[in-house]
């Protein structure tokens, strides 16, 4: 069953005197709910990954094409509350996602109050359980303002919010790019746990193909807004067809420091490469 269906979506931005920039060009893909699917969108900076994520979340309207959630156009939905409850984001920057004027408690209480209608007397208990599940001590973070927490703590609080809401679809835009290796491992493991326990699906946006290989069932390789290659993750990684995919794979460092790591710089690619 298709949970999310992106059909021939394009997005262009006006640049005034210089005309338009096409950020996304005729992109189509689906995310299945049975079995729960993690779809990775991989590409270098400026390839259109985040633009696609924003369109799926309904934050940006496509210039053309359609995005369907459970068979309904997300920009025509009358019940936006259900959509917001079932489709949740995780953004890259753990510094800008919080309102600096409010304590982090509010960030966790709002979805319980407005999306889940959780009784007030149960909210604190659920929040504490969620914080503990991501390795945070409630007494250390509750009652504090965002600037009083580290980037890793803020990103794990975002993950606790996901655990509280248990969305059907998570749109994760570079969620571990600003975390160290140990916190990244915790974050990714929790996402996989949510997939196993609750059947959560995910659109996982990243520039790191090694991370996508670890967590995603399917991969889309994006370059300059176009899909260069797509398919099951292991097939794309082990049998890449596009020169661009091969370049991304070559950019993965070897875990053995004794092995040389050589990569052709992006600016030296020949014009006939895909």
C-alpha positions in Angstrom: 0.0 0.0 0.0 1.3 3.5 -1.0 1.5 5.8 2.0 3.1 8.6 0.1 3.1 9.1 -3.7 5.1 11.9 -5.3 4.0 12.3 -8.9 6.1 14.3 -11.5 6.9 17.1 -9.0 8.9 20.1 -10.0 9.8 23.2 -8.1 11.3 26.4 -9.5 12.3 29.7 -7.7 12.3 33.1 -9.2 15.7 34.9 -9.1 14.4 38.2 -10.4 16.6 39.6 -13.2 18.2 36.2 -13.8 14.9 34.3 -14.3 14.2 31.0 -12.6 16.2 28.3 -10.9 14.8 24.8 -11.2 15.5 23.2 -7.8 13.5 20.0 -8.5 12.7 18.6 -12.0 10.0 15.9 -12.7 10.6 13.8 -9.6 8.4 10.8 -8.9 8.6 8.1 -6.2 6.4 6.2 -3.6 6.8 5.1 0.0 5.0 1.9 0.9 3.4 1.3 4.3 3.3 -2.5 4.0 6.0 -3.4 4.7 7.1 -0.1 6.5 9.7 1.5 4.2 12.6 3.8 4.7 13.4 5.7 1.5 16.7 7.6 1.3 17.2 10.6 -0.9 21.0 11.1 -1.4 22.9 13.8 -3.2 25.3 16.7 -2.8 24.4 20.1 -1.4 22.1 22.0 -3.8 20.7 18.8 -5.4 17.1 19.6 -4.3 16.9 17.1 -1.3 15.6 19.6 1.2 13.2 21.2 -1.3 11.6 17.8 -1.7 11.4 17.3 2.0 9.6 20.7 2.5 7.1 19.9 -0.2 6.3 16.5 1.4 5.7 18.3 4.7 3.4 20.8 2.9 5.6 23.7 3.8 6.3 24.5 0.1 4.0 24.0 -2.8 5.4 22.4 -6.0 5.4 24.4 -9.2 3.9 21.4 -10.9 3.0 17.8 -10.0 1.2 16.3 -7.1 1.9 14.8 -3.7 -0.5 12.3 -2.3 -0.7 11.1 1.3 -3.0 8.0 1.7 -4.3 8.8 -1.8 -5.2 12.4 -1.1 -3.5 15.6 -2.3 -1.8 17.0 0.7 -2.5 20.6 -0.4 -6.2 19.9 -0.7 -6.6 18.2 2.7 -9.4 19.5 4.9 -8.2 17.7 8.0 -4.7 19.2 8.5 -4.6 18.2 12.1 -4.5 14.5 11.2 -1.9 15.1 8.6 0.3 17.0 11.0 -0.1 14.2 13.6 0.8 11.5 11.1 3.6 13.3 9.1 6.3 14.7 11.4 9.6 16.4 10.6 13.1 16.1 11.9 15.3 19.0 10.7 19.0 19.3 10.4 19.8 22.3 12.6 19.2 21.6 16.3 19.6 25.3 17.1 16.9 26.8 14.9 14.0 24.4 15.5 13.2 25.7 18.9 11.6 29.0 20.0 14.3 30.5 22.3 11.7 32.3 24.4 10.1 29.0 25.7 11.4 26.2 27.8 11.8 22.8 26.0 8.9 21.4 28.0 6.6 23.4 25.8 8.1 21.8 22.7 7.1 18.4 24.0 3.7 19.4 25.5 2.2 21.0 22.4 1.9 17.8 20.3 0.4 16.0 23.2 -2.1 18.7 23.8 -3.1 19.7 20.3 -2.4 16.6 18.1 -3.1 13.8 20.5 -5.5 15.3 23.0 -3.6 13.8 25.9 -5.0 14.6 29.4 -2.8 17.2 31.1 -2.2 14.9 34.1 -0.6 12.2 31.9 1.6 14.5 29.8 4.5 14.8 32.2 4.7 11.1 32.7 4.8 10.4 28.9 7.4 13.1 28.4 9.7 11.7 31.0 9.4 8.2 29.5 10.2 9.5 26.0 13.3 11.5 27.3 14.6 8.4 29.1 14.2 6.3 26.0 16.6 8.6 24.1 19.2 8.6 26.8 18.3 11.9 28.5 17.5 12.5 32.2 14.3 14.4 32.6 15.6 16.4 35.5 18.5 17.6 33.5 16.6 19.0 30.5 13.0 19.9 31.7 12.6 23.5 32.7 15.6 24.6 30.7 15.7 26.9 27.7 17.1 25.7 24.3 20.4 27.7 24.7 21.1 25.9 27.9 21.3 22.5 26.1 23.9 21.1 23.7 23.1 20.4 20.1 23.0 16.7 20.7 20.5 17.2 23.6 18.3 19.3 21.4 18.3 16.8 18.6 17.5 14.0 21.0 14.6 16.0 22.4 13.3 16.2 18.8 13.6 12.4 18.7 11.6 12.2 22.0 8.9 14.3 20.3 8.7 11.7 17.5 8.5 8.9 20.1 5.5 10.8 21.7 3.6 11.3 18.5 4.4 8.0 16.8 3.9 9.4 13.3 3.1 7.2 10.3 5.6 9.0 8.2 8.8 10.8 9.3 10.5 13.3 7.0 14.1 13.5 8.3 16.3 16.2 6.6 19.9 15.6 7.4 19.1 14.7 11.1 22.5 13.4 12.1 24.8 15.7 10.1 25.5 17.9 13.2 25.8 15.0 15.7 28.9 13.1 16.7 29.3 9.4 15.8 27.9 8.0 19.1 24.8 10.2 19.1 24.2 9.5 15.4 24.2 5.8 16.2 21.7 6.3 19.0 19.5 8.4 16.8 19.5 6.0 13.8 18.9 3.0 16.1 15.8 4.7 17.6 14.4 5.4 14.2 14.8 1.7 13.2 13.2 0.7 16.5 10.2 3.0 15.7 9.9 1.3 12.3 9.9 -2.2 13.9 7.5 -1.4 16.8 5.1 1.0 15.2 5.4 0.5 11.5 6.7 4.0 11.0 7.9 4.9 7.5 10.6 7.5 6.7 11.9 9.7 4.0 15.5 10.1 5.0 17.4 13.0 3.3 21.2 12.9 3.5 24.4 13.7 1.7 26.1 10.7 3.3 25.4 7.6 1.3 27.0 5.4 4.0 24.3 6.5 6.5 21.6 5.9 3.9 23.0 2.5 3.3 22.7 1.6 7.0 19.1 2.8 7.5 17.3 2.8 4.2 15.5 0.1 2.2 15.5 2.0 -1.0 17.6 4.8 -2.4 17.1 7.7 -4.8 20.2 9.4 -6.0 19.5 13.1 -6.8 21.6 15.5 -8.8 20.6 19.0 -9.8 17.0 18.3 -9.0 16.8 15.1 -11.1 16.8 11.5 -10.2 19.9 9.9 -11.5 19.3 6.4 -10.1 16.9 4.6 -7.8 16.3 1.1 -6.5 16.8 -1.2 -3.5 19.7 0.2 -1.4 22.0 -2.8 -1.7 21.6 -3.0 -5.5 22.3 0.8 -5.9 25.3 0.5 -3.7 26.8 -2.7 -5.1 25.8 -2.2 -8.7 25.7 1.6 -9.4 24.7 2.5 -12.9 25.2 6.2 -12.8 28.6 7.9 -12.9 27.4 10.3 -10.2 26.4 7.4 -7.9 29.8 5.9 -8.4 31.3 9.3 -7.4 29.3 9.4 -4.2 30.3 5.9 -3.3 34.0 6.8 -4.0 33.6 9.7 -1.5 32.9 7.3 1.3 36.1 7.0 3.5 37.6 3.6 4.2 37.3 2.5 7.9 40.9 1.3 7.6 43.3 4.3 7.9 46.1 2.3 6.3 44.2 2.3 2.9 44.6 5.3 0.6 41.5 7.3 -0.2 41.6 8.9 -3.5 38.6 10.6 -5.2 38.2 12.7 -8.3 37.2 16.2 -7.3 33.7 17.3 -8.4 35.0 20.2 -10.5 37.2 17.8 -12.6 34.3 15.6 -13.8 34.1 15.4 -17.5 31.1 16.9 -19.2 29.8 13.6 -20.5 29.2 12.2 -17.0 25.7 11.9 -15.9 
